[in-house]
Amino acid sequence: MTPRFSVWGITGIPEVEKGDDLVALIAEAAFAQAQAEPEFALQNGDILVVTSKIVSKSEGMQVPAAERERAIAEDTVRVVAERVHPGGVFRIVETRQGLVMAAAGIDMSNVPEGTALRLPLDPDASARALCAGLREMLGIEIGVIITDTIGRAWRVGQTDMAIGAAGLQLTDDLRGAVDANGRPLHVTQAVIADEIAGAADLVKGKTSKIPVAVVRGLGRYVRDLGAPGARTLTRTGDDDMFRFGSAEAYRIGYEAALAEMKNKQRQDQD
């Protein structure tokens, strides 16, 4: 059988506000879509890809635009890199959710005028609640991915990635297997969740007003609700080869050089 999968957007989801029931809104829109086009009826093995914006809106993560800088500071664990430009200071930071993003992921697009939007407080918990609710309401086994847009250090532009996930195998670990030519694979670990997130954004987009997409044909990755969340995809500690920003690297190098100089001075005195 020829490998394939399909992706489409769920239309008809209204503007989401604080306190809205996302499970009900998504289920109702999906049902209405299926009534008009039966081939789009949700089924076992489907994966729902949900933009973090509607999750944040429903969870009340809006802040006044005038307080954006304060919110960025509150959501920042450490500054990874920063650059001064005519409009201010551009910062790449590690967020309290464990993500490395520009401006702590706090966005002012697709929100009401004068408003900024923080990321969900715990995207994995949000994904689990959404996945559990939809499974119960629809009576089918689905997976859920919550996405946000991220830039890449060595690539132009942005793409979507998984910041929260539930009911899903996140990676396809091929280490120990062999390639098509029989050679052993030592480091290959495909991040399925991020690949799905990027594919789904091709139908969600940033201007279409379609915040949820369905991916069909990858049901082999759907798991129970106890599967690890997207936070486990973050490299931390010694696994992060680029942990230090330029300022931190300079400080650590300076302190190491100073300590070495003092140690040499003590040896000379002895």
C-alpha positions in Angstrom: 0.0 0.0 0.0 1.3 3.5 -0.9 2.1 5.4 2.3 0.0 8.6 2.7 -1.7 10.9 5.1 -4.2 13.7 4.7 -4.7 17.1 6.5 -7.7 19.4 6.6 -8.8 22.3 8.7 -12.0 22.3 10.8 -14.0 25.3 9.7 -16.7 27.2 11.7 -14.9 27.6 15.0 -16.0 31.0 16.4 -13.7 33.6 18.0 -12.7 32.1 21.3 -13.0 34.1 24.6 -11.9 33.5 28.2 -13.8 30.6 29.8 -15.1 29.1 26.5 -15.3 25.3 26.4 -12.9 24.3 23.7 -14.0 20.7 23.7 -17.6 21.7 22.9 -16.6 24.3 20.3 -14.3 21.9 18.4 -16.7 19.0 18.6 -19.6 21.1 17.4 -17.6 22.5 14.5 -16.3 19.1 13.5 -19.9 17.7 13.6 -21.2 20.5 11.4 -18.4 20.0 8.9 -19.1 16.3 8.8 -22.8 16.9 8.2 -21.9 18.9 5.1 -19.0 16.7 4.0 -19.3 13.2 5.5 -15.7 12.2 4.5 -14.5 14.7 7.2 -16.2 12.9 10.1 -13.7 12.4 12.8 -12.7 8.8 13.5 -10.3 6.6 15.5 -6.7 7.4 14.9 -7.2 11.0 13.8 -4.8 13.6 15.3 -6.2 17.1 16.1 -3.7 19.9 15.8 -4.7 23.0 17.8 -3.1 26.4 17.7 -2.0 27.6 21.2 -3.8 30.9 20.7 -7.3 29.5 21.2 -6.1 27.5 24.2 -4.5 30.7 25.7 -7.7 32.7 25.0 -9.9 30.2 26.6 -7.6 30.0 29.6 -7.6 33.8 30.1 -3.9 34.4 29.2 -4.6 37.8 27.7 -2.7 40.8 29.0 -2.9 44.5 28.0 -0.4 45.3 25.3 1.1 48.0 27.5 2.1 45.2 30.0 3.7 43.0 27.3 7.3 43.6 28.5 6.4 42.9 32.1 4.7 39.6 31.0 7.8 38.7 29.0 10.0 39.2 32.0 7.6 37.1 34.2 7.6 34.3 31.7 11.4 34.3 31.2 13.6 31.8 33.0 16.8 33.1 31.3 17.8 35.2 28.4 19.5 33.1 25.7 20.3 36.0 23.3 19.4 39.6 22.7 20.0 42.2 20.0 19.3 45.9 20.1 17.4 47.3 17.1 15.8 50.7 16.3 12.5 49.5 17.8 13.9 48.2 21.0 15.5 45.0 22.2 14.9 41.6 20.5 15.2 38.8 23.0 15.4 35.0 22.6 14.5 33.5 26.0 13.8 30.2 27.8 10.3 30.3 29.0 8.8 28.8 32.2 7.3 26.1 29.9 10.8 25.0 29.0 10.7 26.5 25.4 13.3 28.7 23.8 11.4 31.4 21.9 11.4 35.0 20.9 9.7 37.3 23.5 8.7 34.3 25.6 6.1 33.4 22.9 4.0 36.4 23.9 2.2 37.5 20.7 0.1 40.4 19.5 -1.2 38.9 16.3 -4.7 37.4 15.9 -5.8 39.0 19.2 -8.0 42.0 19.9 -6.4 45.5 19.5 -4.5 46.5 22.6 -4.0 42.9 23.8 -1.1 40.6 24.0 -1.4 36.8 24.5 0.8 34.6 26.7 1.3 30.9 26.1 -0.8 28.4 28.0 0.6 27.9 31.5 1.0 24.2 31.0 0.5 23.2 27.4 0.7 19.4 28.1 -2.0 19.7 30.8 -4.1 21.7 28.4 -3.6 19.0 25.7 -4.5 16.2 28.1 -7.7 17.9 29.1 -8.7 18.6 25.5 -7.8 15.1 24.4 -9.7 13.5 27.3 -12.8 15.7 26.8 -12.9 15.1 23.0 -12.4 11.3 23.4 -15.3 11.2 25.9 -17.6 13.4 23.9 -16.9 11.8 20.5 -16.4 8.2 21.6 -13.2 7.8 19.5 -9.5 7.5 20.3 -7.7 10.6 19.0 -4.4 12.4 19.7 -4.0 16.1 20.3 -1.1 18.4 19.6 -1.0 22.1 20.7 1.3 24.2 18.5 3.0 27.5 18.4 5.2 29.2 15.9 8.9 29.2 16.4 12.0 30.6 14.6 15.1 28.4 13.9 18.6 29.7 14.8 20.1 28.7 11.4 17.1 28.9 9.1 15.1 31.8 7.8 11.5 32.3 8.9 9.3 30.4 11.2 7.4 27.1 11.4 5.0 25.5 13.9 6.1 23.0 16.5 4.4 21.0 19.2 4.4 22.7 22.6 1.8 20.4 24.2 0.7 16.9 23.3 -1.6 14.1 24.6 -2.5 10.6 23.5 0.4 10.5 21.1 3.8 8.9 20.4 6.0 12.0 19.9 9.0 10.5 18.3 9.9 7.6 16.0 13.2 6.4 17.5 15.2 4.6 14.8 18.4 4.3 16.7 19.6 0.7 16.4 17.7 0.0 13.2 19.3 0.0 9.7 18.7 2.3 6.7 17.6 1.2 3.3 21.1 0.1 2.5 21.5 -1.9 5.6 23.7 0.6 7.4 23.1 1.0 11.2 21.3 4.2 12.4 22.9 5.7 15.4 21.2 9.1 16.0 18.1 9.2 13.9 15.1 10.1 16.0 12.3 11.6 14.0 10.1 14.1 16.0 6.7 13.1 14.7 4.9 15.7 16.8 6.8 18.6 15.2 6.5 17.2 11.7 2.7 16.9 12.2 2.6 20.4 13.6 4.3 21.8 10.5 2.1 19.9 8.1 -1.0 21.0 9.9 0.0 24.7 9.7 -0.2 24.5 5.9 -4.0 24.3 6.2 -4.4 26.4 9.4 -2.1 29.2 8.4 -1.9 32.5 10.2 -4.6 34.4 8.4 -7.3 31.8 7.6 -9.2 31.9 10.9 -8.9 28.1 11.0 -7.3 27.3 14.4 -7.7 23.5 14.3 -6.6 20.9 11.8 -7.1 17.2 11.5 -4.4 14.8 10.4 -5.5 11.4 9.2 -3.4 8.4 8.3 -1.0 8.4 11.2 -3.2 6.5 13.7 -0.2 4.2 14.4 1.1 7.0 16.6 -2.0 7.5 18.7 -1.6 6.2 22.3 -3.3 6.4 25.7 -3.5 9.5 27.7 -0.6 8.5 29.9 1.9 9.0 27.0 4.6 11.6 27.7 3.9 15.2 26.8 5.8 17.6 24.5 7.8 18.9 27.5 9.9 15.7 27.2 11.1 16.9 23.8 13.1 19.8 25.3 16.8 19.3 25.6 18.1 20.5 29.0 21.3 20.5 31.0 24.2 18.7 29.4 22.1 17.6 26.5 21.7 21.3 25.4 24.8 22.0 23.3 23.8 25.7 22.9 22.6 26.4 26.4 24.6 29.5 27.0 23.8 32.8 25.3 26.6 35.1 24.2 26.5 37.1 27.5 26.6 34.0 29.6 29.4 32.4 27.6 31.5 35.6 27.9 30.9 35.7 31.6 31.8 32.1 32.1 34.9 32.4 29.9 36.0 35.5 31.8 35.5 34.0 35.2 37.4 30.8 34.1 40.3 32.9 32.8 40.4 35.1 35.9 40.4 32.0 38.1 43.2 30.5 36.0 45.3 33.7 36.3 44.8 33.8 40.1 45.8 30.2 40.4 49.0 30.8 38.3 49.8 33.8 40.6 49.5 31.6 43.7 51.7 29.0 42.1 54.4 31.6 41.2 54.3 32.9 44.8 54.9 29.4 46.2 
